Amino acid sequence: MDGTRIQQGEFTSTGIDMIIPLRCDVDWVEVRNLTNIAASTQWAATEWYWQREMTADDAVLKFHSTASQIDSSSTSAIGFNGVTYRGISLIDSSDKTPGAAVAITAGTNATQPVYSTAATGRLVAGSIVRIQNTDQSNLGGLDFTVDAVTVDTEFRLANTLATAPGIVAGAAGTWRLIAPSAAVYDMFKPRNRVIANITAASPAVVTTLVDHQYTTGQKVRMSVPTGCGMVEMNEQLVTVTYLTASTFSVAIDASAFTAFAFPLPAAIPFSPALVTPVGIDTASNTSLETAFENAGFIGMILGTSGTAAIALGSPGGTTGDVIKWRAGKSFATDVPTL
């Protein structure tokens, strides 16, 4: 059976989308939630099946329609118990096409802006979005990690800006899904990061718009144009000390530096402040971890949600669920006409 390949694995759900790199392309995916299968929980889904002809984020699924282990069937898109669910999607990290533009109807003038939208789609905490065409024009075209997502209502930019955007977002704006996580984002984009803030402190702490994915010991170069303040940091070659997903410190006393400021709409056009990986600190015994090279992959996303009812019926599961998956590439055959 030339062209037939099967891959399989197991994971414990962390309550967020599970992104699984695959060794080859696949035509079908099967997922089984062993925790839900063993329990007698009403509306808990147990199995999912997806094949190439189906749309992204859908699947045929089985679920407990009563507080028993008797299964009923539906699809993620049609749903059950009055709820639609996340499904299974294939992903090719070499595909740089952003998601479709989705309308933004309002926004907040805050250092973590919140955007109202009637459709959050596959957006979850940790996703990367691009903001476009809002009255907050200083954020237009930039990419951001999001955190708090209320399904089909709103989402918040995760990493705190030095200064609020300066104006409430207008109703004509849009957002686009760029990547499901920073890890996937780095598969097709250089690991440069736009800077959200630098503290005037010792050591200085840097916050990035997209979670940085840097590790302690990496060397980075700071680029801070005049319009962003803190010009004393411009062209500094520094060593990263990891703090959080969005922050790292550098061994520079910036307490007497000019305050960093994220440019306001009146400053447009401007060049944003950037962090660029350039090497490693040999004393740290660390690697660049593909900071310079993109390492694309084909994989699948097993969706879930921060909403408990949706997570219960989605293949990514809820925190602690033990989940097995199997994916295959099938050989093709012609069906004879009778």
N, C-alpha and C positions, 0 to 999 in steps of 0.2 A: 504494500500500500504506500507507494511513493508519495511524499509530501505530507504524511500524517505524523504529527508530533503531539505529545501530551506533556504538560507541565502541571505541577501541583505544589501545594504548600499549606501551612497553617499559621495563624497568628491569633493573638489575644487583642480584642478591640480596645482602643484608647478613647473611643467616643468621638473621633474625628474621621474624615474620609481616609480610607486606606488606599495608598498608591503603591501598586506592586509592579516593579520592572519585570519584563518578560524576556526570555532568551530568544524568542522569535515571535512573529506575528501570529495571531490566533483568530479562529472563526467562531468559536463558542466558549462560553464560560459557565461553570457551575459553582455555586456557593452554598454551603450548609452551615448553619449556626447550631453547633452542638449543644450550647447552653439552652437555647430556646426549644430545641427538639426534646431535650430531657425534661423540661419544665411543662407545667400545665397552665400556661399563662394565656388568657384570652387576648387575641389580636397580636400575639407575637408571631412574627414570620419565621419560617424554618429553612426554606430552600428558595434559591433563585436560579433562573436559567436565562442566558442571553446569547443570541447568535447574530452574526454580522448584518442580516437584513433588518434587524430591529433598530429603533432610534436610540441615540445616546441617552443614558440615565433612565432606561426602562429595563424591565425584566419580567418574565413569567415567574410567579412566586406562589408558594404555599404558606398558609398561616393557620393558626388555631382560631377557629371562629367561635369557640366556646372555651370555658376553662377546663380543657381536656387536651389530649394529644391527638385528636382527630383533625385532619387537615382539610382545608378548603383551598380553592385556587383563585387567583386574580392576576393582574399585572400591576407593576409599580405605578404606571400612568393612570390607570383606572382607579386603583386603590380599593380600600374596604374600610368599614367603620367610619365612613364619611371623610377619610383622609387619603391623600395621594402620597406616595413614598418615593424616596430616592432609589435609583437603580444602579446599573452597571454601565460604565463607559470605557471605551478604549481611548488611549492617548498616545500620540506620537510627538515627543518633545521637539522634534525638528520642525514641526508645523508652527510657524511663528504668527499665524493669523489670529488676531484678537477675536474674542467673542463678539457677538452682535451687540450693537449699541442699545442700551436700555435706558429709558427715560428717568431722569431725576426730577422730582417735583418740588423739592425744597431742601435747604441745608442750614447748618448752624455756623455762626461765626465763633468758632472755638478752636483751641489748639488741637483738639481731636474732633474735627467736624463730623456731624452725623448727617447722612443723606437719606431722604425719603424716596422710596421707589416702590412701585406696585408689584415688581417682579424681581426677586432675588435669585431665582434660578438655582444654579449649583454653587452659589456663593456660601462659603462657610468661614469660620474663624481661621485665619492663616492664609486665605486666598489673596491673590494679588489683583488689584483693579487699576484701571486707568480712568482718570476723571477728565471729561472734555466738555467744552462749550458752556460751562456754568458762568455766572457772574464772578465767581472766585477764579478769575482768569489766571492768577499767579499759580494755581494748582493744575491748570490745563495741560494735558499731555504728559503729566508725571505719573509714575506708578507708585502704589501704596499697598502695604499690608493692611488688611481689615481685621477687626476682632469681633465686636459685638454685632451679631446679625440677628435681626428679628424677621422671620420668614415673610417674604412678600410685603414688608413694611419699611424697613430701614437697615442701614449698616453704618458702622463707625470706622474711621481711619484709626489704626491701632497705635501708631507711633507718634508721640507728642511733638508738635511743631514748636519752635522757639517763640513764635508769635502767631496769633490767630490770623486767618486769611484776610480779614479786614472788611469783608462784605458777605452778606447772606447769599447762598447760591440761588440763581434764578431757575424758573420752571423749565427753561429750554435746554437744560444740561443733560448729559448722558454719562453712563459708566459702562466700561467693557471689562469682562473677565479676561485677564492676561494669562494667569497660571493658577492651578489649584493650591500651590504652596511655593515657598521660596526655593525649596530643593528643585522642583521642576523648573521654576523661573531661571535658575542658574544653568539649566541644561541647554538653553538657547540664547542666553544673554550673558555678556561679560559680567564678572562679579564686581563691577563698579556700583557704587551706591550714592544716591543723592542724600545730602545731609539735611536732617530736620532740625538739629540743634547741636551746639557745643557749649558745655557749661564753662563759665569763667571760674574755674576751680583748680585745685591741685590734688590729684591729677585731673586733667580735663576729661569729661565724659562725652562721647559722641553718640548721638541718636540718628538712625537712618530711616528713610521713608519706608523702604522694604527691608524686612529682617535680613541682617547682613551675612549670616552663614560663615563668619570668620571664626578662627580659633586663636587661642593665646599663642603668641610667638610669630604670627604673620606680620610682615612688614607692609605698610600701606603709605601712600602719599596723599596728603591733604591738599585740596585745591579750593581756596576760599576767596572768591572775587570780592572786590571792594563793596559791592552792593549788599553783601551778606554780613558786613561787619567782621570783627575778629580777623583782620587781615594779617595779624601777627602769626596766625596759624598757616597761612598760605605757603605752599611748597615744602612744608615740614614732612620729613620722612620719619615715621613713628612705628613703634611696635604695639600690636594689639594685645590688650588683656581682656579676655571675654568677660562680660558681666551678665547680659541677658540676650535674648534673641534679637533685640533691637538696639542694644547699647554695648559699647566697649570703652575702656579707658586707655589713655595714652600718657606716658611718663613726661608730661609737660605741665609746668605751673602756669596756668592761664588766668590766674586770679587778678592780674593787673591788665589783662588784654581788653581790647574793645569788645563790648557785648555782641554776641552773635545774634543776627536777626534774619528770619526767613523773609525774603522780599515780598512786598505788598503789590497789589495790582498796578499801582502807579509806577512801579519800577520796570514794568514790561516795556521792551524786551530785556531779559537779564539771563546771565549764565548761572545756573544753580551751583552751590558748593558740592564737591564730590569727594569720595574716597575711592582710591584706585589701588588694588593689590600690586605689589612690585617684587616681593620676595619673602624670605623667611629669616628668622633669628636662629642661627645655627645652634645656639646654646639651648634652645627650647625643644630640640628634637621633634619638630613638628613638620608637617608637609603643607603644601599649598592646597591640597584637596581640590584639584581642578579649578583653581582660581583664575587660571589663564586659559584653559582649554575647555570647550564645551563637550560634554559626554552624553550625547543624546540617547534616548532609549524608547522602545515601544513598551507600553504597559497598560494597566487597567486601573480604573478608579472604582472602588466599592463605596458608594455614597452612604452618608448617614446625616445626622442633623443634631443641632443643639436642642431641638424640640423633642421631648421624650416620646410622644406618640409617633412621630415620624421615624425616629431612630429605631423604635421597636420593630418596625416593619421594613427596615432598610438593610442592605447586605453588609454595610460597614459595622453594624451592630451598636450596642451600648457598651460602656466601659466594663471590661472584665469578661465579655462574651468570648468563648473559644470558637473560632471559625476556621473551617477547612475550605479550600478552593481547588478547582481543577480547571485547566484551560487547554484547548486543543486546536491544532491546525489540521484540517481535514483534506484529504485528497478529493479532487473533483471528478464527477462522473456524469456522463450524459444520460438523461432519462429517455428511453426510446418512446416514440409515439406509436401507440397501438391503434 
